[in-house]
Amino acid sequence: MHGGIGAVLALVLSGCAGHAVVQEREASTYSVDRRLLVPESDVAGGSVNAYTLAASEGFRMPRPVQVPSPQLPQDPRQPSLPATTVCVQVILDAAGQVQRSEPLLGHSACAAGADPANQRLLQAVQAATAQWTFVPAARCHFPAGVSPRAADDCSGATRIEEVPVTLAYAFTFEVIEGRTVVRSQTGVR
C-alpha cells in the first residue's frame, strides 16, 4: 500500500516538475540567432576603420562573456509585431568594455531603426548592450617569419596588444501569436 502511495506521489511530483518545465519553455520567448552583419562601404556614420595586419600579425576577435538578450517592451496597443530589424554599433574599448552603442541606420538591413515607431526597440537593444562584457579583441604580434597558427589564435605571439573594436549588430524583433522572438545578427567592423 505504501509503495502505491509513493508511486502516485512520485508521479504527481514528476507531473508538476514536467509542467514547470513546459511553463518555463512557454515563458522563454526570446530566441537569439547571431549571424554576420556584413558591413557596407557607404554606411552613414560609418567612420570605423578596419585594422590592417602585417604577415606576422594575427587578430583575436572579442569573445562575449555576458550578452543578455534585449527585452521587448510590452505595448498592449500592439499585440503583434511583424519581423522588425533594428541595428546598433557597439563600441568596445581596449579592455573589452562597452563604451556605448549607437543606432546603425545607414545599413540596408537596418532601415526600420529610423522609424520613430521603433524607438522602443532601439532603446531595448541599447539597454541590453550596455550590460554586455567581452574578453577584449587583440592584435597578436609574432616574430618575423612566423605566422599565426590559426585565425583568432595568439599563442606563440611575442606581444598581444588589446585593441578597441566596433561590433555591428542587427536585432530582429517579432511577435507571433503572443510569442516574442528576438533574432540577432553580428558583424565586426
C-alpha positions as CSV (number, residue, x, y, z in Angstrom):
1,M,0.0,0.0,0.0
2,H,2.8,2.5,0.9
3,G,4.6,1.6,-2.3
4,G,1.4,2.6,-4.3
5,I,1.1,5.9,-2.5
6,G,4.8,6.5,-3.1
7,A,4.4,5.7,-6.8
8,V,1.4,8.1,-7.0
9,L,3.3,10.8,-5.1
10,A,6.3,10.4,-7.4
11,L,4.0,10.5,-10.4
12,V,2.3,13.7,-9.2
13,L,5.6,15.3,-8.3
14,S,7.1,14.4,-11.7
15,G,4.0,15.7,-13.3
16,C,4.5,19.0,-11.5
17,A,8.1,19.1,-12.5
18,G,7.2,18.4,-16.1
19,H,4.6,21.1,-16.0
20,A,7.1,23.6,-14.6
21,V,9.4,22.8,-17.5
22,V,6.6,23.4,-20.0
23,Q,5.8,26.7,-18.4
24,E,9.4,27.7,-18.4
25,R,9.6,26.9,-22.2
26,E,6.5,29.0,-22.8
27,A,7.9,31.8,-20.7
28,S,11.2,31.7,-22.5
29,T,10.0,33.7,-25.5
30,Y,13.4,35.0,-26.8
31,S,15.4,33.4,-29.4
32,V,18.8,34.8,-30.4
33,D,20.4,33.8,-33.7
34,R,23.7,35.5,-34.4
35,R,25.0,35.8,-37.9
36,L,27.5,38.1,-39.5
37,L,26.1,41.5,-40.4
38,V,28.3,42.3,-43.4
39,P,29.4,46.0,-43.3
40,E,28.5,48.0,-46.3
41,S,31.1,50.5,-47.7
42,D,28.7,53.5,-47.7
43,V,27.1,53.2,-44.3
44,A,26.1,56.6,-43.0
45,G,28.1,57.5,-40.0
46,G,30.4,54.5,-40.6
47,S,33.7,56.2,-39.8
48,V,35.1,52.9,-38.4
49,N,38.4,51.8,-39.9
50,A,39.4,48.2,-40.2
51,Y,42.8,47.0,-38.8
52,T,45.4,46.3,-41.4
53,L,47.6,43.4,-40.4
54,A,51.2,42.5,-41.4
55,A,52.0,39.0,-42.4
56,S,53.4,38.3,-39.0
57,E,50.3,39.6,-37.2
58,G,47.1,38.0,-36.2
59,F,43.8,39.3,-34.8
60,R,41.8,37.8,-31.9
61,M,38.2,38.7,-32.1
62,P,36.5,39.9,-28.9
63,R,34.8,37.0,-27.1
64,P,31.5,37.5,-25.4
65,V,31.4,36.8,-21.7
66,Q,27.9,38.1,-20.9
67,V,25.5,39.2,-23.6
68,P,21.9,39.3,-22.3
69,S,19.2,39.5,-24.9
70,P,17.1,42.6,-25.2
71,Q,13.7,42.5,-23.6
72,L,10.9,43.6,-25.9
73,P,9.0,46.4,-24.2
74,Q,5.3,45.4,-23.8
75,D,2.9,47.5,-25.7
76,P,-0.7,46.4,-25.2
77,R,-1.8,48.5,-28.2
78,Q,0.4,46.3,-30.4
79,P,-0.4,42.6,-29.7
80,S,1.6,41.5,-32.7
81,L,4.7,42.8,-34.5
82,P,5.9,41.8,-37.9
83,A,9.6,41.0,-38.1
84,T,11.3,44.3,-37.5
85,T,15.1,44.8,-37.6
86,V,17.0,47.5,-35.8
87,C,20.7,47.8,-35.6
88,V,23.4,49.2,-33.4
89,Q,27.1,49.7,-33.4
90,V,28.6,48.5,-30.1
91,I,31.9,50.3,-29.3
92,L,34.3,48.4,-27.1
93,D,37.4,49.8,-25.6
94,A,40.8,48.0,-25.5
95,A,39.7,46.3,-22.2
96,G,36.6,44.8,-23.9
97,Q,34.2,47.0,-22.0
98,V,31.2,48.5,-23.8
99,Q,31.7,52.3,-24.0
100,R,28.4,53.0,-25.8
101,S,26.2,51.8,-28.6
102,E,24.8,53.9,-31.4
103,P,22.0,53.3,-33.8
104,L,23.2,52.0,-37.1
105,L,20.7,53.4,-39.6
106,G,22.6,53.5,-42.9
107,H,22.9,49.8,-43.5
108,S,20.4,48.3,-45.9
109,A,19.2,45.8,-43.3
110,C,18.6,48.5,-40.7
111,A,16.1,50.9,-42.2
112,A,13.4,50.2,-39.5
113,G,15.6,51.9,-36.9
114,A,14.9,55.3,-38.5
115,D,11.1,54.9,-37.9
116,P,10.1,56.7,-34.7
117,A,7.6,53.9,-34.0
118,N,10.6,51.6,-33.5
119,Q,12.5,53.8,-30.9
120,R,11.4,51.5,-28.1
121,L,13.1,48.6,-29.9
122,L,16.3,50.6,-30.3
123,Q,16.2,51.6,-26.6
124,A,15.7,47.9,-25.6
125,V,18.7,46.9,-27.7
126,Q,20.9,49.7,-26.2
127,A,19.8,48.9,-22.7
128,A,20.9,45.2,-23.2
129,T,24.1,46.0,-25.0
130,A,25.1,48.4,-22.2
131,Q,25.3,45.3,-19.9
132,W,27.5,43.2,-22.3
133,T,31.0,42.2,-21.4
134,F,33.8,40.8,-23.6
135,V,37.3,39.3,-23.5
136,P,39.0,42.1,-25.5
137,A,40.0,42.0,-29.1
138,A,43.7,41.9,-29.7
139,R,46.3,42.3,-32.3
140,C,48.8,39.5,-32.0
141,H,52.4,40.3,-32.9
142,F,54.6,37.3,-34.0
143,P,58.3,37.1,-34.6
144,A,59.5,37.9,-38.2
145,G,58.7,35.0,-40.5
146,V,56.2,33.4,-38.1
147,S,52.5,33.4,-38.9
148,P,49.6,32.7,-36.6
149,R,48.8,29.0,-36.2
150,A,45.1,29.7,-36.9
151,A,42.8,32.6,-37.2
152,D,41.9,34.0,-33.8
153,D,44.9,32.3,-32.1
154,C,47.5,34.4,-30.3
155,S,49.5,31.5,-28.9
156,G,53.2,31.9,-29.7
157,A,52.8,35.7,-30.1
158,T,55.7,37.8,-28.7
159,R,53.3,40.6,-27.9
160,I,49.5,40.8,-27.5
161,E,48.1,44.3,-28.0
162,E,44.5,44.6,-26.8
163,V,42.6,46.9,-29.1
164,P,39.3,48.7,-29.3
165,V,36.7,47.5,-31.9
166,T,33.2,48.3,-33.1
167,L,30.7,45.5,-33.4
168,A,27.7,45.8,-35.7
169,Y,24.6,44.0,-34.5
170,A,21.2,43.6,-36.1
171,F,18.3,42.6,-33.9
172,T,15.0,41.3,-35.4
173,F,12.0,41.6,-33.1
174,E,8.8,39.7,-33.9
175,V,5.6,38.9,-32.0
176,I,3.7,35.9,-33.4
177,E,0.5,34.7,-31.7
178,G,1.6,36.4,-28.5
179,R,5.1,34.9,-28.5
180,T,8.1,37.2,-28.8
181,V,11.1,36.2,-30.9
182,V,14.3,38.2,-30.9
183,R,16.9,37.3,-33.5
184,S,20.3,38.9,-33.8
185,Q,23.0,39.2,-36.5
186,T,26.5,40.0,-35.6
187,G,29.3,41.7,-37.5
188,V,32.6,43.2,-36.6
189,R,34.0,46.4,-38.1
